[in-house]
């Protein structure tokens, strides 16, 4: 189902940026930066992760789920519901 993931490269790039952001916040903590600054940066990371998750969900719906439903495979809906329950708590 690789061909269904049109946004995969964009997702990987976003995750790389988030990874770098987390590293920089870790450095900030190691250098005893202000706690408020750390919290602000963590909020930005959380927002970036949520945005990336939303993009993954859209990509999955437009690709894998759509294709599976065309083939009559409705188990994909059950799996998606489990993933959504884990993602949104």
C-alpha positions, 0 to 999 in steps of 0.5 A: 500500500506504499503508493497510497501514501502521497504525504509520506515524504512530507510527514518524514520531513515534519518528524525530522524537524520535530526531532530537532526541536526536541533535541534543542529543548533537551539542550535548553533544559541541560543549560538550565534555561527558564522553565517557562521557555521550556514549557512554551517549546514543549507546547510548540512540539505538542502542536507540531506532533498533533499537526503531523498526526492529522496529516497522517490520518488524512493521508491514511483516509485518502489512500489506504482506507479509500482503497480498502473500502473499494475492495470491500474490506471493512476491517480497515474501519475497525483498525482506524477506530482503534488508532483514533482512540489511541491518538485522541485521548 
